[in-house]
Amino acid sequence: MSTHFLADTSVLTGRSMRHIFRSVDTIITTAITPIALMLLFVYVFGGAIRTGTENYVNYLLPGIMLIAIASGIAYTAVRLFSDMQGGIFERLQSMPIARSSVLWAHVLTSLVANGLSLVIIVGVALLMGFRTSASVLDWLAVAGILALFTLALTWIAIIAGLTAKSFDGAGGFSYPLIFLPFISSAFVPTDTMPGPVRSFAENQPVTSIVNTIQNIFALRPVGTDIWVALAWCLGILVLAYAFAARVYRRKIS
């Protein structure tokens, strides 16, 4: 990784972040829907849901954070598509810059923007009664898992931004990802689900990630869930990055 690449990526990331901070409503909008879901499930449905925990918000928070990430990456795809449609993409390509820095700037911006949304959501969860005795190292482990999940989904968003034909198409890919936590252990234990649904829920990436974060917050052994979660995240990241790089090379060739 050359100094040239790092410098170019830093400059372009600064450009993207300025757009983010000039329209803070993007971050707030990304956080509003997950927070609304958290309020709805805790204060409306929470009393009827049995999860084996005293405080439902403790059980719910990991899944809400994944929903926030899945909705937040849609903006990454839209921002990249907007750059391509507005001619900025071509102008940047005509400059003596590292070609991959254009994409990595959007990726890093996604990590920061989604991180800010998650901080807002955790703050609201604390006001709602979320409590954990997790240590600083535990929180860092949770942050690492969420960052890896964000990175993996962001490269999927990059593919959408590079291949979309419209703004709706650029952001629309995220809807199945937002829906995925609903068919997982994010809201209820999977053993309450009917057979086929339970089988799908227990063998998709969100469940292992949710279980890992729930166990870390509850100071329980994470078991094999953490390795399954990391394998899913790394597998998605590698495949999405490889495909995005291939699409990008065709775009600039």
C-alpha positions in Angstrom: 0.0 0.0 0.0 1.8 3.1 -1.2 1.9 6.6 0.4 0.3 7.9 -2.8 -2.7 5.7 -2.2 -3.0 6.6 1.5 -2.8 10.4 0.7 -5.3 10.2 -2.1 -7.7 8.1 0.0 -7.4 10.6 2.9 -8.2 13.6 0.7 -11.2 11.9 -1.0 -12.5 10.6 2.3 -12.3 14.1 3.7 -14.4 15.3 0.7 -17.0 12.6 1.4 -17.1 13.3 5.1 -17.7 17.0 4.4 -20.8 16.0 2.5 -21.9 13.9 5.4 -21.5 16.7 8.0 -23.2 19.2 5.8 -26.3 16.9 5.7 -26.3 15.4 9.2 -29.9 14.5 8.5 -28.5 11.5 6.6 -27.0 10.0 9.8 -30.1 10.9 11.8 -32.4 9.4 9.2 -30.4 6.2 9.2 -30.8 6.0 13.0 -34.5 7.0 13.2 -36.0 3.8 11.8 -33.9 1.4 13.9 -34.7 3.5 17.0 -38.4 3.5 16.1 -38.3 -0.3 15.8 -36.5 -0.5 19.1 -39.2 1.6 20.8 -42.0 -0.4 19.2 -40.7 -3.8 20.1 -39.6 -2.9 23.7 -42.7 -0.8 24.7 -45.4 -2.4 22.6 -44.4 -6.0 21.9 -41.8 -6.6 24.5 -44.2 -7.6 27.3 -45.5 -10.5 25.1 -42.1 -11.7 23.9 -40.3 -14.3 26.0 -36.5 -14.4 25.5 -35.3 -15.6 28.8 -33.9 -12.1 29.7 -35.1 -9.7 32.3 -34.7 -6.7 30.0 -35.8 -7.1 26.4 -33.8 -4.1 25.2 -30.6 -6.0 26.2 -31.7 -8.8 23.9 -32.9 -6.6 21.1 -30.1 -4.1 20.8 -27.6 -6.2 18.7 -30.2 -6.9 16.0 -31.2 -3.2 15.9 -27.6 -2.3 15.3 -27.4 -4.7 12.4 -30.6 -3.2 10.9 -29.1 0.3 11.2 -26.0 -0.8 9.3 -28.0 -2.6 6.6 -30.0 0.6 6.0 -27.0 2.9 6.3 -25.0 1.3 3.5 -27.8 2.2 1.1 -26.6 5.8 1.3 -23.1 4.6 0.3 -24.4 3.1 -2.9 -26.5 6.3 -3.6 -23.5 8.6 -3.0 -21.3 6.5 -5.3 -24.0 6.4 -8.0 -24.5 10.2 -7.6 -20.7 10.8 -8.2 -20.8 8.6 -11.3 -23.9 10.3 -12.7 -22.7 13.8 -11.9 -19.4 13.4 -13.8 -17.3 13.7 -10.6 -16.2 10.1 -11.0 -14.8 10.7 -14.5 -13.1 13.9 -13.4 -11.4 12.1 -10.5 -10.3 9.4 -12.9 -8.6 12.0 -15.1 -6.5 13.1 -12.2 -3.1 11.6 -11.2 -4.6 9.7 -8.3 -4.6 6.1 -7.1 -7.6 4.6 -8.9 -8.7 2.4 -5.9 -8.7 5.4 -3.6 -12.0 6.6 -5.1 -13.8 3.5 -3.9 -12.0 3.3 -0.6 -13.0 6.8 0.2 -16.6 5.8 0.0 -15.9 2.7 2.1 -14.2 4.6 4.9 -17.0 7.2 4.9 -19.5 4.4 5.3 -17.6 3.1 8.3 -17.6 6.5 10.0 -21.2 7.4 9.1 -22.6 4.0 10.3 -20.4 4.2 13.4 -22.0 7.6 14.3 -25.5 6.1 13.8 -24.6 3.2 16.1 -23.4 5.6 18.8 -26.8 7.4 18.6 -28.7 4.1 18.8 -26.7 2.9 21.8 -27.3 6.2 23.5 -31.0 5.8 23.1 -30.9 2.2 24.3 -29.1 3.3 27.5 -32.0 5.8 28.1 -34.4 2.9 27.5 -32.7 0.8 30.2 -30.0 -1.1 28.3 -27.3 -2.2 30.8 -24.3 -4.4 30.5 -21.2 -5.2 32.7 -19.1 -5.7 29.5 -15.5 -4.4 29.9 -13.7 -2.0 27.5 -12.2 -5.0 25.7 -15.7 -6.5 25.3 -17.0 -3.3 23.8 -13.9 -3.2 21.5 -14.7 -6.8 20.4 -18.3 -5.8 19.6 -17.1 -2.7 17.7 -14.7 -4.9 15.7 -17.5 -7.3 14.8 -19.8 -4.5 13.8 -17.0 -2.8 11.8 -16.3 -6.0 9.9 -20.0 -6.5 9.2 -20.2 -2.9 8.0 -17.2 -3.4 5.8 -18.6 -6.5 4.2 -22.0 -4.9 3.5 -20.4 -1.7 2.2 -18.6 -3.6 -0.5 -21.9 -5.0 -1.6 -23.2 -1.4 -1.6 -20.2 -0.5 -3.8 -21.3 -3.1 -6.3 -24.8 -1.7 -6.3 -23.5 1.9 -6.8 -21.3 0.8 -9.7 -24.0 -1.2 -11.5 -27.3 0.6 -10.8 -29.2 2.3 -13.5 -31.1 4.7 -11.2 -31.0 6.2 -7.7 -33.8 3.9 -6.6 -31.9 0.9 -7.9 -28.7 2.0 -6.1 -30.4 2.1 -2.7 -33.0 -0.6 -3.3 -30.6 -3.6 -2.9 -30.5 -2.9 0.8 -34.1 -3.9 1.5 -33.5 -7.7 1.7 -30.5 -7.0 4.0 -32.7 -4.9 6.3 -35.3 -7.6 6.4 -32.8 -10.4 7.2 -32.5 -9.7 10.9 -36.3 -10.3 11.3 -35.7 -13.9 10.3 -33.0 -14.5 12.9 -32.5 -14.6 16.6 -32.5 -10.8 16.7 -36.1 -10.4 18.0 -37.0 -13.8 19.3 -35.1 -17.1 20.0 -35.0 -19.3 17.0 -36.3 -22.3 18.9 -39.8 -20.6 18.9 -40.0 -20.7 15.1 -41.5 -23.4 12.9 -39.1 -25.9 11.4 -38.2 -24.5 7.9 -38.1 -20.9 9.2 -36.0 -22.0 12.2 -33.6 -23.9 9.8 -33.1 -20.8 7.7 -32.8 -18.5 10.7 -30.1 -20.6 12.4 -28.0 -20.9 9.2 -27.8 -17.3 8.0 -25.1 -14.8 9.0 -27.2 -12.4 11.2 -28.1 -15.0 13.8 -24.5 -15.9 14.6 -23.5 -12.2 14.7 -26.5 -11.4 17.0 -25.8 -14.4 19.3 -22.1 -13.4 19.6 -22.9 -9.8 20.6 -25.7 -10.8 22.9 -23.3 -13.2 24.7 -20.6 -10.6 25.0 -23.0 -8.1 26.5 -24.3 -10.7 28.9 -20.8 -11.9 29.8 -21.6 -15.4 28.6 -19.2 -17.7 26.7 -19.5 -16.9 23.0 -18.9 -20.5 21.9 -18.6 -21.3 18.2 -20.9 -18.4 17.2 -18.1 -15.9 17.0 -16.1 -18.1 14.6 -19.2 -18.6 12.4 -19.9 -14.9 12.5 -16.3 -14.0 11.5 -16.4 -16.6 8.8 -19.6 -15.2 7.3 -18.3 -11.6 7.5 -14.9 -12.4 6.0 -16.4 -14.6 3.3 -18.9 -11.9 2.2 -16.2 -9.3 2.4 -13.7 -11.2 0.2 -16.4 -12.2 -2.4 -17.9 -8.7 -2.6 -14.5 -7.0 -2.8 -13.4 -9.2 -5.6 -16.6 -8.7 -7.6 -16.6 -4.9 -6.9 -12.9 -4.7 -8.1 -13.8 -6.6 -11.3 -16.7 -4.3 -12.0 -14.6 -1.2 -11.3 -11.8 -2.3 -13.6 -14.4 -2.6 -16.4 -15.7 0.8 -15.6 -12.4 2.5 -15.8 -10.9 0.6 -18.7 
